[in-house]
Amino acid sequence: MKIALVTDAWLPQVNGVVTTLLELQEGLWARGHEVVTIEPSAFKRFACPGYREIELAWRPARRVAQLLDATRPDAIHIATEGPLGSAARAHCLRQGLAFTTAFHTRFPDILAKALHIPPRWSYAWFKRFHAPSSGVMVPTDGMLQILRGHGFANLRRWSHGVDLSLFQPVDGANLGLPRPLFLFVGRVSYEKNLDAFLKLDLPGSKVVYGVGPLLERLQRQYPQVHWRGVVPRVDLVRVYSAADVFVFPSHSETFGLVMLEAMACGTPVAAFPVPGPLDVVGRSDGGVLDHDLGNAALQALQVPRERARARALEFDWAPVCEQFIAHLVPARHEGSATVTKASQKIHKLVS
């Protein structure tokens, strides 16, 4: 089956959406599917306002239409709502092509924090964007309930996974800092609510790996924190393994892949009991969820590392890929037998 994957989030960006889509692409290839990825590197680009390290495609409509017409995919999946996603959506509607979409990022909540735009306005726009989709893939039950509350339709549960072959405990990993070591990995941006972690009175060391628009301000405000920037993904295995607790302060995640990566390396998670952590950590004993984040961080020090790893083992990528394929729809009514047969086969496997 030939699948067109349209995404505004792609390398060299470093975030959970890019990681998820790269893993998905690998999984689809491994199952013999052809993936045509339409991403920003093939277009003239501009810096995203407020996130200058992210480059978006500039006026991509004509080129996107040409690519979709030339490749004639069996199924079209629009992963993001940016310029490329909007161009693909418009072309599909003009040509009568069916497509699926995904809700990876809670942009309405991000815009509310960064630009003080009322979330209901943004959710209304995103609802309109996804309305023509034959299936809106959502990674968690918590996020699915939020979108239902805002009137979204055609929602499909599509979990995410973690590369368990890469993210494994590393014995003796050490960052050379006083312990206990409390770690955060991710974008240093508005939606991550990092102040809630950085202001905590905790013993040992706080370490942050990541960059973003708030980096300089937070570095000045919290000079005692160890700021380590961005490292290659393979090096994160040692970083996660060296930490005693992974602290995740965000209130606005759709999933929170970094929590899974940390737990896969044996590091328990401390987070608020909100969508994202509730789905990834849940009621498992792989971490601690508490409205008092400081208490959660201290209690997580008592969580055995093997329990954190055991929770991550429940998020293998194989069923994630199968679930994704099952949600795809034929782009054209007249000839997508391959899509239909593949979807029927996967539905039998997962039913």
C-alpha positions in Angstrom: 0.0 0.0 0.0 1.2 3.5 -0.8 0.6 6.0 2.0 1.1 9.7 1.7 2.2 11.2 5.1 1.9 15.0 5.2 3.6 16.7 8.1 4.9 20.1 9.0 6.9 18.5 11.8 10.0 16.7 10.6 13.8 16.6 10.9 15.8 18.6 12.0 13.1 19.5 14.5 13.4 17.7 17.8 10.1 16.9 19.5 7.7 14.1 20.3 5.7 14.5 17.1 8.7 14.1 14.9 9.9 11.1 16.9 6.5 9.5 16.6 6.2 10.0 12.9 9.7 8.7 12.3 8.9 5.6 14.3 5.7 5.2 12.4 7.4 5.5 9.0 9.9 2.8 10.0 7.1 0.6 11.2 5.2 1.0 7.9 8.3 0.3 5.9 9.0 -2.8 7.9 5.5 -4.1 7.0 6.1 -3.6 3.3 4.2 -0.4 2.8 5.5 2.5 0.7 5.5 5.8 2.5 5.6 9.1 0.6 6.5 11.8 3.1 5.7 15.4 2.3 7.6 17.5 4.7 9.2 21.0 4.9 12.7 20.3 3.5 11.3 20.1 -0.1 9.9 23.7 0.1 11.0 27.3 0.6 10.7 27.9 4.3 10.2 30.6 6.9 10.8 30.6 10.7 7.7 29.9 12.8 6.7 33.0 14.8 7.7 32.5 18.4 9.6 29.3 17.6 12.3 30.5 15.2 14.2 27.2 15.3 11.2 25.6 13.6 10.9 26.1 9.8 7.6 25.9 8.0 6.9 25.6 4.3 6.1 28.9 2.5 3.1 28.9 0.1 3.3 25.1 -0.5 -0.2 24.6 -2.1 0.8 24.1 -5.7 3.7 21.8 -5.0 1.7 19.7 -2.5 -1.0 19.3 -5.1 1.6 18.2 -7.7 3.1 15.6 -5.3 -0.2 14.1 -4.4 -1.4 13.9 -8.0 1.9 12.4 -9.2 2.2 9.8 -6.5 -1.5 8.8 -6.4 -1.3 7.3 -2.9 -3.8 4.6 -1.7 -4.3 6.5 1.6 -3.5 10.0 2.7 -2.7 10.9 6.3 -2.4 14.6 7.3 -0.4 14.6 10.5 -0.3 18.3 11.3 -2.4 21.5 10.9 0.4 23.8 9.5 1.0 25.1 6.0 1.6 21.6 4.5 -1.3 20.0 6.3 -3.6 22.9 5.2 -2.4 22.6 1.6 -3.0 18.9 1.5 -6.4 19.2 3.1 -7.5 21.9 0.6 -6.3 19.7 -2.3 -8.1 16.6 -1.0 -11.3 18.6 -0.7 -11.1 20.0 -4.2 -10.4 16.6 -5.7 -12.8 14.6 -3.6 -10.1 12.6 -1.9 -10.7 11.0 1.5 -8.0 11.4 4.2 -7.3 10.9 7.9 -5.8 13.4 10.3 -4.2 13.4 13.7 -4.3 15.7 16.8 -0.7 15.6 18.1 -0.4 18.9 19.8 -2.7 21.0 22.0 -2.1 24.2 20.1 -5.2 25.9 21.5 -3.7 25.7 25.0 -0.2 26.7 23.7 -1.7 29.8 22.0 -3.6 30.6 25.2 -0.3 30.6 27.2 1.8 32.3 24.6 -0.6 34.9 23.0 -3.5 34.9 25.4 -5.9 33.8 22.7 -9.0 32.2 24.3 -8.8 28.4 23.9 -12.4 28.1 22.7 -11.5 30.3 19.7 -8.6 28.1 18.8 -10.5 24.8 19.4 -13.2 26.1 17.1 -10.7 26.6 14.3 -9.1 23.2 14.8 -12.5 21.6 14.9 -13.2 23.1 11.5 -9.8 21.9 10.2 -10.5 18.3 11.2 -14.2 18.2 10.4 -13.7 16.7 6.8 -11.4 14.0 8.1 -12.5 10.4 7.8 -10.8 9.8 11.1 -9.1 12.0 13.6 -6.4 10.0 15.3 -5.9 10.9 19.0 -3.2 9.4 21.2 -5.0 9.2 24.6 -8.4 8.7 26.1 -8.0 11.9 28.1 -7.4 13.9 24.9 -10.2 12.1 23.2 -12.6 13.3 25.9 -11.3 16.9 25.7 -11.9 17.0 21.9 -15.3 15.5 22.3 -16.1 18.2 24.7 -15.2 20.7 22.0 -17.5 19.1 19.5 -14.9 17.2 17.4 -16.3 14.2 15.4 -14.8 11.0 13.8 -12.3 10.6 16.6 -10.2 7.4 16.5 -8.0 6.2 19.4 -4.4 5.8 18.2 -1.9 5.2 20.9 1.8 6.0 20.6 4.8 3.8 21.5 8.5 3.9 22.4 11.5 2.3 20.8 12.2 -0.3 23.4 15.2 -1.6 21.6 16.9 1.8 22.0 15.6 3.0 25.3 16.9 0.5 27.9 18.5 1.0 31.3 22.2 1.7 31.2 24.0 0.4 34.3 26.3 2.9 36.0 25.1 5.9 34.0 26.2 9.1 35.7 26.1 12.8 34.9 28.6 13.7 37.6 26.2 15.8 39.6 25.0 15.6 43.2 22.2 13.2 43.7 19.3 12.7 43.7 19.0 13.9 40.1 15.7 15.3 38.9 15.5 15.5 35.1 13.4 17.2 32.4 13.8 16.6 28.7 11.8 18.6 26.1 11.1 22.0 24.6 11.8 25.0 26.8 8.6 26.7 25.9 5.4 28.1 27.2 3.3 24.9 27.2 5.8 22.9 29.2 5.0 24.8 32.5 8.7 24.4 33.4 8.5 27.0 36.2 6.5 24.5 38.2 9.5 22.2 38.2 12.3 24.7 38.4 11.0 26.5 41.5 10.6 23.4 43.6 12.8 23.0 46.7 14.3 19.6 46.0 17.5 18.0 47.2 20.4 17.2 44.8 20.4 18.5 41.2 17.9 19.7 38.6 18.9 19.1 35.0 17.1 20.3 31.8 17.9 19.0 28.3 16.3 21.1 25.5 16.0 24.4 23.8 13.2 26.8 23.1 11.9 30.4 23.2 12.0 30.6 27.0 15.6 29.2 27.4 17.4 32.5 28.0 14.9 33.8 30.5 14.7 30.6 32.5 18.5 30.3 32.5 18.7 33.8 34.1 15.9 33.1 36.5 17.2 29.7 37.6 21.0 29.8 37.5 21.3 26.8 39.9 19.7 24.5 37.3 22.0 22.6 35.0 21.1 23.5 31.4 22.4 21.0 28.9 20.9 21.9 25.5 20.1 19.3 22.9 22.0 15.9 22.5 21.5 13.2 19.9 18.6 10.9 20.7 20.9 7.9 21.2 22.7 9.9 24.0 19.4 10.4 25.8 19.5 6.8 26.8 22.4 7.5 29.1 20.8 10.7 30.3 17.5 9.1 31.3 19.3 6.2 32.9 21.4 8.6 35.0 18.4 10.4 36.5 16.6 9.4 39.7 13.3 10.9 38.7 11.9 12.4 35.5 9.8 15.4 36.3 7.1 16.3 33.8 5.3 19.6 34.8 3.2 20.1 31.7 -0.6 20.5 31.9 -1.2 20.6 28.1 0.1 17.4 26.6 -1.7 15.1 24.2 0.7 12.3 25.1 4.2 13.0 26.5 6.5 10.6 24.8 9.5 11.7 26.9 7.8 10.1 29.9 7.8 6.8 28.2 11.4 7.1 27.1 12.4 7.8 30.7 10.4 4.9 32.1 11.9 2.6 29.4 15.3 3.4 30.9 14.1 2.6 34.3 13.5 6.2 35.5 10.2 6.8 37.4 8.1 9.8 36.5 6.7 12.6 38.6 3.8 14.6 37.1 0.5 16.2 37.6 -2.6 14.0 37.3 -3.8 15.5 34.0 -4.3 14.1 30.4 -1.0 12.8 29.1 0.5 11.7 32.4 -2.8 10.0 33.4 -2.6 8.0 30.2 1.1 7.2 30.1 1.7 6.7 33.8 -1.9 6.2 34.9 -2.4 4.1 38.0 0.7 2.1 37.3 3.5 1.9 39.9 5.9 3.3 37.3 5.6 6.8 38.7 3.8 9.2 40.9 1.0 11.7 39.9 0.1 14.4 42.4 -1.3 17.9 42.3 1.7 18.7 44.5 4.5 18.2 42.0 7.2 18.5 44.7 5.6 15.7 46.7 5.3 13.6 43.5 9.0 14.1 42.8 10.1 13.1 46.3 7.7 10.1 46.4 9.0 8.9 42.9 12.4 8.4 44.5 10.9 5.4 46.2 9.6 3.8 43.0 11.7 0.7 42.0 13.3 1.3 38.6 12.1 -2.1 37.3 8.5 -1.0 37.8 9.0 2.0 35.6 10.5 -0.2 32.9 7.7 -2.6 33.2 5.1 0.1 32.5 7.0 1.2 29.4 7.0 -2.3 28.0 3.2 -2.0 27.6 3.8 0.6 24.8 5.5 -1.5 22.1 5.4 0.0 18.6 4.0 -3.1 16.8 0.4 -2.7 17.8 0.7 1.0 17.3 1.5 0.6 13.6 -1.3 -2.0 13.2 -3.8 0.4 14.8 -2.7 3.2 12.5 -3.1 1.1 9.3 -6.6 0.0 10.6 -7.7 3.6 10.8 -6.6 4.5 7.2 -9.2 5.0 4.5 -9.0 4.6 0.7 -8.2 8.0 -0.8 -10.2 7.2 -3.9 -13.5 5.3 -4.1 -12.6 3.5 -7.3 -9.5 1.5 -6.7 -8.0 1.2 -3.3 -8.4 -2.5 -2.9 -5.0 -2.7 -1.3 -6.1 -0.3 1.4 -9.3 -2.1 1.9 -7.7 -5.6 2.2 -5.0 -4.3 4.4 -7.4 -2.6 6.7 -9.7 -5.7 6.9 -6.7 -7.9 7.7 -5.5 -5.6 10.5 -9.0 -5.3 11.9 -9.1 -9.1 12.2 -5.7 -9.0 14.0 -6.7 -6.4 16.5 -10.3 -7.5 17.1 
